[in-house]
Structure formats: C-alpha cells, structure tokens
Amino acid sequence: MALIHDLPESISSDIPTTVKREDPNMKKAIDNLEERVLLRLTSILPAYMSKQIIEKYGLTKETDAVEGKVLRLADALEAGIYAKCESEMGNTNMKEVLKNSLRWIEEFRNEGGNIIDAFAKVVKE
C-alpha cells in the first residue's frame, strides 16, 4: 500500500504537503496529475493488476480509510524529520515546514489510540 501511495511521485516528484494543504486549487490539480500518472504507469500491466492498484491507491486518498490515515501520518512524520534535519543544518526556510509537520502530527495524536489501533490493524492484515 505504501509503495502504491507514492507511485505517481516517481514521475511527478514529491510535491510538498504545504502546497497541497494551503491551496485547494493546487491540491485538485496535483490530485488530477497523480491520477493521470497512475493510469499511465499501470496501463502496461494486465487489467486485473491495474484495477487492484488503482483501487488500493484510492484507499490511500480516502480521509476515513485506515490505510489513508496511516500513510498520512507517515508522510507527516517524514516531513517533520526532514525539516528538523534541515533546520539543524542551518536551513532557516524549514522552520515553517517543521511547525506545520508538528501541527499535523498533533492532529493525529488528538485522535488518540485510533490511529495506533488502525496501524496495528493494517499490519495484521
């Protein structure tokens, strides 16, 4: 699931979450681009495999899907770690990214054990 989640980024590159969150029009454009890239990448596969990948990719984008929550938490953690490392090396441009990442992680924490239970469920499946 995690590999599928970032598959379109192999072509489109990783676009910062801050860009997606701050501008709804940009988010829609990026989502459309990623869907087109996914369709192009999976078009060389047998139809049944392509369908499965596209369905799994959809789950990673659903707000309430367990898989989507776990992957969004992983993305927030990754962004936070990257921003912290960059800040420690003197990159002052990362302060806002770090602040936003910590806020997003806190949002997951406020969900309490649900995200941990969700993660455990995905791991057990």
PyMOL commands that place a pseudoatom at each C-alpha (Angstrom):
pseudoatom trace, name=CA, resn=MET, resi=1, chain=A, elem=C, hetatm=0, pos=[0.000, 0.000, 0.000]
pseudoatom trace, name=CA, resn=ALA, resi=2, chain=A, elem=C, hetatm=0, pos=[2.772, 2.461, 0.886]
pseudoatom trace, name=CA, resn=LEU, resi=3, chain=A, elem=C, hetatm=0, pos=[4.517, 1.808, -2.416]
pseudoatom trace, name=CA, resn=ILE, resi=4, chain=A, elem=C, hetatm=0, pos=[1.323, 2.471, -4.326]
pseudoatom trace, name=CA, resn=HIS, resi=5, chain=A, elem=C, hetatm=0, pos=[0.696, 5.617, -2.280]
pseudoatom trace, name=CA, resn=ASP, resi=6, chain=A, elem=C, hetatm=0, pos=[3.840, 7.283, -3.660]
pseudoatom trace, name=CA, resn=LEU, resi=7, chain=A, elem=C, hetatm=0, pos=[3.885, 5.619, -7.082]
pseudoatom trace, name=CA, resn=PRO, resi=8, chain=A, elem=C, hetatm=0, pos=[2.777, 8.728, -9.024]
pseudoatom trace, name=CA, resn=GLU, resi=9, chain=A, elem=C, hetatm=0, pos=[5.587, 10.686, -7.377]
pseudoatom trace, name=CA, resn=SER, resi=10, chain=A, elem=C, hetatm=0, pos=[8.051, 8.572, -9.351]
pseudoatom trace, name=CA, resn=ILE, resi=11, chain=A, elem=C, hetatm=0, pos=[7.013, 10.750, -12.322]
pseudoatom trace, name=CA, resn=SER, resi=12, chain=A, elem=C, hetatm=0, pos=[5.557, 13.925, -10.789]
pseudoatom trace, name=CA, resn=SER, resi=13, chain=A, elem=C, hetatm=0, pos=[8.098, 14.219, -7.942]
pseudoatom trace, name=CA, resn=ASP, resi=14, chain=A, elem=C, hetatm=0, pos=[7.194, 14.766, -4.323]
pseudoatom trace, name=CA, resn=ILE, resi=15, chain=A, elem=C, hetatm=0, pos=[5.196, 17.970, -4.047]
pseudoatom trace, name=CA, resn=PRO, resi=16, chain=A, elem=C, hetatm=0, pos=[5.299, 19.420, -0.519]
pseudoatom trace, name=CA, resn=THR, resi=17, chain=A, elem=C, hetatm=0, pos=[2.201, 18.829, 1.568]
pseudoatom trace, name=CA, resn=THR, resi=18, chain=A, elem=C, hetatm=0, pos=[2.144, 22.505, 2.469]
pseudoatom trace, name=CA, resn=VAL, resi=19, chain=A, elem=C, hetatm=0, pos=[1.444, 23.343, -1.176]
pseudoatom trace, name=CA, resn=LYS, resi=20, chain=A, elem=C, hetatm=0, pos=[-1.407, 20.846, -1.297]
pseudoatom trace, name=CA, resn=ARG, resi=21, chain=A, elem=C, hetatm=0, pos=[-2.948, 21.933, 2.020]
pseudoatom trace, name=CA, resn=GLU, resi=22, chain=A, elem=C, hetatm=0, pos=[-2.745, 25.690, 1.535]
pseudoatom trace, name=CA, resn=ASP, resi=23, chain=A, elem=C, hetatm=0, pos=[-4.239, 25.993, -1.949]
pseudoatom trace, name=CA, resn=PRO, resi=24, chain=A, elem=C, hetatm=0, pos=[-7.355, 23.913, -2.754]
pseudoatom trace, name=CA, resn=ASN, resi=25, chain=A, elem=C, hetatm=0, pos=[-6.995, 24.589, -6.485]
pseudoatom trace, name=CA, resn=MET, resi=26, chain=A, elem=C, hetatm=0, pos=[-3.389, 23.397, -6.453]
pseudoatom trace, name=CA, resn=LYS, resi=27, chain=A, elem=C, hetatm=0, pos=[-4.398, 20.276, -4.496]
pseudoatom trace, name=CA, resn=LYS, resi=28, chain=A, elem=C, hetatm=0, pos=[-7.067, 19.462, -7.076]
pseudoatom trace, name=CA, resn=ALA, resi=29, chain=A, elem=C, hetatm=0, pos=[-4.606, 19.969, -9.938]
pseudoatom trace, name=CA, resn=ILE, resi=30, chain=A, elem=C, hetatm=0, pos=[-1.970, 17.788, -8.229]
pseudoatom trace, name=CA, resn=ASP, resi=31, chain=A, elem=C, hetatm=0, pos=[-4.532, 15.060, -7.466]
pseudoatom trace, name=CA, resn=ASN, resi=32, chain=A, elem=C, hetatm=0, pos=[-5.603, 15.069, -11.131]
pseudoatom trace, name=CA, resn=LEU, resi=33, chain=A, elem=C, hetatm=0, pos=[-1.980, 14.876, -12.268]
pseudoatom trace, name=CA, resn=GLU, resi=34, chain=A, elem=C, hetatm=0, pos=[-1.237, 11.993, -9.909]
pseudoatom trace, name=CA, resn=GLU, resi=35, chain=A, elem=C, hetatm=0, pos=[-4.300, 10.078, -11.108]
pseudoatom trace, name=CA, resn=ARG, resi=36, chain=A, elem=C, hetatm=0, pos=[-3.266, 10.505, -14.767]
pseudoatom trace, name=CA, resn=VAL, resi=37, chain=A, elem=C, hetatm=0, pos=[0.275, 9.400, -13.935]
pseudoatom trace, name=CA, resn=LEU, resi=38, chain=A, elem=C, hetatm=0, pos=[-1.032, 6.345, -12.078]
pseudoatom trace, name=CA, resn=LEU, resi=39, chain=A, elem=C, hetatm=0, pos=[-3.223, 5.376, -15.027]
pseudoatom trace, name=CA, resn=ARG, resi=40, chain=A, elem=C, hetatm=0, pos=[-0.264, 5.755, -17.373]
pseudoatom trace, name=CA, resn=LEU, resi=41, chain=A, elem=C, hetatm=0, pos=[2.057, 3.718, -15.148]
pseudoatom trace, name=CA, resn=THR, resi=42, chain=A, elem=C, hetatm=0, pos=[-0.447, 0.904, -14.656]
pseudoatom trace, name=CA, resn=SER, resi=43, chain=A, elem=C, hetatm=0, pos=[-1.531, 0.762, -18.307]
pseudoatom trace, name=CA, resn=ILE, resi=44, chain=A, elem=C, hetatm=0, pos=[1.295, -1.655, -19.125]
pseudoatom trace, name=CA, resn=LEU, resi=45, chain=A, elem=C, hetatm=0, pos=[0.061, -4.176, -16.550]
pseudoatom trace, name=CA, resn=PRO, resi=46, chain=A, elem=C, hetatm=0, pos=[-2.599, -6.833, -17.040]
pseudoatom trace, name=CA, resn=ALA, resi=47, chain=A, elem=C, hetatm=0, pos=[-6.059, -5.318, -16.485]
pseudoatom trace, name=CA, resn=TYR, resi=48, chain=A, elem=C, hetatm=0, pos=[-6.722, -7.166, -13.205]
pseudoatom trace, name=CA, resn=MET, resi=49, chain=A, elem=C, hetatm=0, pos=[-3.447, -5.885, -11.692]
pseudoatom trace, name=CA, resn=SER, resi=50, chain=A, elem=C, hetatm=0, pos=[-4.033, -2.353, -12.887]
pseudoatom trace, name=CA, resn=LYS, resi=51, chain=A, elem=C, hetatm=0, pos=[-7.513, -2.385, -11.357]
pseudoatom trace, name=CA, resn=GLN, resi=52, chain=A, elem=C, hetatm=0, pos=[-6.212, -3.637, -7.992]
pseudoatom trace, name=CA, resn=ILE, resi=53, chain=A, elem=C, hetatm=0, pos=[-3.505, -0.977, -7.840]
pseudoatom trace, name=CA, resn=ILE, resi=54, chain=A, elem=C, hetatm=0, pos=[-5.937, 1.801, -8.722]
pseudoatom trace, name=CA, resn=GLU, resi=55, chain=A, elem=C, hetatm=0, pos=[-8.400, 0.589, -6.080]
pseudoatom trace, name=CA, resn=LYS, resi=56, chain=A, elem=C, hetatm=0, pos=[-5.662, 0.438, -3.424]
pseudoatom trace, name=CA, resn=TYR, resi=57, chain=A, elem=C, hetatm=0, pos=[-4.447, 3.899, -4.439]
pseudoatom trace, name=CA, resn=GLY, resi=58, chain=A, elem=C, hetatm=0, pos=[-7.967, 5.218, -3.913]
pseudoatom trace, name=CA, resn=LEU, resi=59, chain=A, elem=C, hetatm=0, pos=[-7.951, 3.822, -0.369]
pseudoatom trace, name=CA, resn=THR, resi=60, chain=A, elem=C, hetatm=0, pos=[-4.780, 5.762, 0.412]
pseudoatom trace, name=CA, resn=LYS, resi=61, chain=A, elem=C, hetatm=0, pos=[-6.573, 9.004, -0.524]
pseudoatom trace, name=CA, resn=GLU, resi=62, chain=A, elem=C, hetatm=0, pos=[-9.771, 8.398, 1.464]
pseudoatom trace, name=CA, resn=THR, resi=63, chain=A, elem=C, hetatm=0, pos=[-9.915, 10.537, 4.581]
pseudoatom trace, name=CA, resn=ASP, resi=64, chain=A, elem=C, hetatm=0, pos=[-11.526, 7.894, 6.773]
pseudoatom trace, name=CA, resn=ALA, resi=65, chain=A, elem=C, hetatm=0, pos=[-9.799, 4.801, 5.419]
pseudoatom trace, name=CA, resn=VAL, resi=66, chain=A, elem=C, hetatm=0, pos=[-7.394, 3.234, 7.906]
pseudoatom trace, name=CA, resn=GLU, resi=67, chain=A, elem=C, hetatm=0, pos=[-4.755, 2.889, 5.234]
pseudoatom trace, name=CA, resn=GLY, resi=68, chain=A, elem=C, hetatm=0, pos=[-5.013, 6.548, 4.300]
pseudoatom trace, name=CA, resn=LYS, resi=69, chain=A, elem=C, hetatm=0, pos=[-4.660, 7.670, 7.921]
pseudoatom trace, name=CA, resn=VAL, resi=70, chain=A, elem=C, hetatm=0, pos=[-1.576, 5.554, 8.481]
pseudoatom trace, name=CA, resn=LEU, resi=71, chain=A, elem=C, hetatm=0, pos=[0.056, 6.792, 5.283]
pseudoatom trace, name=CA, resn=ARG, resi=72, chain=A, elem=C, hetatm=0, pos=[-0.754, 10.441, 6.024]
pseudoatom trace, name=CA, resn=LEU, resi=73, chain=A, elem=C, hetatm=0, pos=[0.784, 10.042, 9.489]
pseudoatom trace, name=CA, resn=ALA, resi=74, chain=A, elem=C, hetatm=0, pos=[3.898, 8.519, 7.902]
pseudoatom trace, name=CA, resn=ASP, resi=75, chain=A, elem=C, hetatm=0, pos=[4.078, 11.447, 5.465]
pseudoatom trace, name=CA, resn=ALA, resi=76, chain=A, elem=C, hetatm=0, pos=[3.767, 13.953, 8.321]
pseudoatom trace, name=CA, resn=LEU, resi=77, chain=A, elem=C, hetatm=0, pos=[6.492, 12.177, 10.303]
pseudoatom trace, name=CA, resn=GLU, resi=78, chain=A, elem=C, hetatm=0, pos=[8.776, 12.066, 7.266]
pseudoatom trace, name=CA, resn=ALA, resi=79, chain=A, elem=C, hetatm=0, pos=[8.252, 15.769, 6.559]
pseudoatom trace, name=CA, resn=GLY, resi=80, chain=A, elem=C, hetatm=0, pos=[8.926, 16.613, 10.195]
pseudoatom trace, name=CA, resn=ILE, resi=81, chain=A, elem=C, hetatm=0, pos=[12.127, 14.577, 10.337]
pseudoatom trace, name=CA, resn=TYR, resi=82, chain=A, elem=C, hetatm=0, pos=[13.358, 16.104, 7.076]
pseudoatom trace, name=CA, resn=ALA, resi=83, chain=A, elem=C, hetatm=0, pos=[12.545, 19.651, 8.233]
pseudoatom trace, name=CA, resn=LYS, resi=84, chain=A, elem=C, hetatm=0, pos=[14.229, 19.085, 11.612]
pseudoatom trace, name=CA, resn=CYS, resi=85, chain=A, elem=C, hetatm=0, pos=[17.411, 17.782, 9.967]
pseudoatom trace, name=CA, resn=GLU, resi=86, chain=A, elem=C, hetatm=0, pos=[17.449, 20.688, 7.518]
pseudoatom trace, name=CA, resn=SER, resi=87, chain=A, elem=C, hetatm=0, pos=[16.869, 23.190, 10.344]
pseudoatom trace, name=CA, resn=GLU, resi=88, chain=A, elem=C, hetatm=0, pos=[19.708, 21.706, 12.370]
pseudoatom trace, name=CA, resn=MET, resi=89, chain=A, elem=C, hetatm=0, pos=[21.994, 22.199, 9.364]
pseudoatom trace, name=CA, resn=GLY, resi=90, chain=A, elem=C, hetatm=0, pos=[21.046, 25.877, 9.250]
pseudoatom trace, name=CA, resn=ASN, resi=91, chain=A, elem=C, hetatm=0, pos=[18.251, 25.914, 6.690]
pseudoatom trace, name=CA, resn=THR, resi=92, chain=A, elem=C, hetatm=0, pos=[16.016, 28.636, 8.115]
pseudoatom trace, name=CA, resn=ASN, resi=93, chain=A, elem=C, hetatm=0, pos=[13.417, 28.050, 5.390]
pseudoatom trace, name=CA, resn=MET, resi=94, chain=A, elem=C, hetatm=0, pos=[12.392, 24.810, 7.077]
pseudoatom trace, name=CA, resn=LYS, resi=95, chain=A, elem=C, hetatm=0, pos=[11.040, 26.371, 10.270]
pseudoatom trace, name=CA, resn=GLU, resi=96, chain=A, elem=C, hetatm=0, pos=[7.527, 26.746, 8.840]
pseudoatom trace, name=CA, resn=VAL, resi=97, chain=A, elem=C, hetatm=0, pos=[7.588, 23.207, 7.407]
pseudoatom trace, name=CA, resn=LEU, resi=98, chain=A, elem=C, hetatm=0, pos=[8.652, 21.833, 10.788]
pseudoatom trace, name=CA, resn=LYS, resi=99, chain=A, elem=C, hetatm=0, pos=[5.944, 23.838, 12.551]
pseudoatom trace, name=CA, resn=ASN, resi=100, chain=A, elem=C, hetatm=0, pos=[3.272, 22.545, 10.146]
pseudoatom trace, name=CA, resn=SER, resi=101, chain=A, elem=C, hetatm=0, pos=[4.515, 18.963, 10.404]
pseudoatom trace, name=CA, resn=LEU, resi=102, chain=A, elem=C, hetatm=0, pos=[4.358, 19.081, 14.183]
pseudoatom trace, name=CA, resn=ARG, resi=103, chain=A, elem=C, hetatm=0, pos=[0.827, 20.501, 13.980]
pseudoatom trace, name=CA, resn=TRP, resi=104, chain=A, elem=C, hetatm=0, pos=[-0.265, 17.668, 11.652]
pseudoatom trace, name=CA, resn=ILE, resi=105, chain=A, elem=C, hetatm=0, pos=[1.325, 15.064, 13.902]
pseudoatom trace, name=CA, resn=GLU, resi=106, chain=A, elem=C, hetatm=0, pos=[-0.506, 16.616, 16.848]
pseudoatom trace, name=CA, resn=GLU, resi=107, chain=A, elem=C, hetatm=0, pos=[-3.776, 16.294, 14.910]
pseudoatom trace, name=CA, resn=PHE, resi=108, chain=A, elem=C, hetatm=0, pos=[-3.131, 12.562, 14.617]
pseudoatom trace, name=CA, resn=ARG, resi=109, chain=A, elem=C, hetatm=0, pos=[-2.232, 12.388, 18.300]
pseudoatom trace, name=CA, resn=ASN, resi=110, chain=A, elem=C, hetatm=0, pos=[-5.547, 14.034, 19.169]
pseudoatom trace, name=CA, resn=GLU, resi=111, chain=A, elem=C, hetatm=0, pos=[-7.281, 11.093, 17.526]
pseudoatom trace, name=CA, resn=GLY, resi=112, chain=A, elem=C, hetatm=0, pos=[-5.938, 9.112, 20.466]
pseudoatom trace, name=CA, resn=GLY, resi=113, chain=A, elem=C, hetatm=0, pos=[-5.415, 5.384, 20.153]
pseudoatom trace, name=CA, resn=ASN, resi=114, chain=A, elem=C, hetatm=0, pos=[-7.487, 5.211, 16.983]
pseudoatom trace, name=CA, resn=ILE, resi=115, chain=A, elem=C, hetatm=0, pos=[-4.502, 5.778, 14.732]
pseudoatom trace, name=CA, resn=ILE, resi=116, chain=A, elem=C, hetatm=0, pos=[-2.417, 3.245, 16.652]
pseudoatom trace, name=CA, resn=ASP, resi=117, chain=A, elem=C, hetatm=0, pos=[-5.258, 0.724, 16.509]
pseudoatom trace, name=CA, resn=ALA, resi=118, chain=A, elem=C, hetatm=0, pos=[-5.624, 1.466, 12.810]
pseudoatom trace, name=CA, resn=PHE, resi=119, chain=A, elem=C, hetatm=0, pos=[-1.915, 0.921, 12.230]
pseudoatom trace, name=CA, resn=ALA, resi=120, chain=A, elem=C, hetatm=0, pos=[-1.994, -2.375, 14.131]
pseudoatom trace, name=CA, resn=LYS, resi=121, chain=A, elem=C, hetatm=0, pos=[-4.969, -3.486, 12.021]
pseudoatom trace, name=CA, resn=VAL, resi=122, chain=A, elem=C, hetatm=0, pos=[-3.154, -2.740, 8.762]
pseudoatom trace, name=CA, resn=VAL, resi=123, chain=A, elem=C, hetatm=0, pos=[-0.013, -4.534, 9.931]
pseudoatom trace, name=CA, resn=LYS, resi=124, chain=A, elem=C, hetatm=0, pos=[-2.003, -7.620, 10.935]
pseudoatom trace, name=CA, resn=GLU, resi=125, chain=A, elem=C, hetatm=0, pos=[-3.840, -7.854, 7.577]
for i in range(1, 125): cmd.bond("trace and resi %d" % i, "trace and resi %d" % (i + 1))
show_as sticks, trace
zoom trace
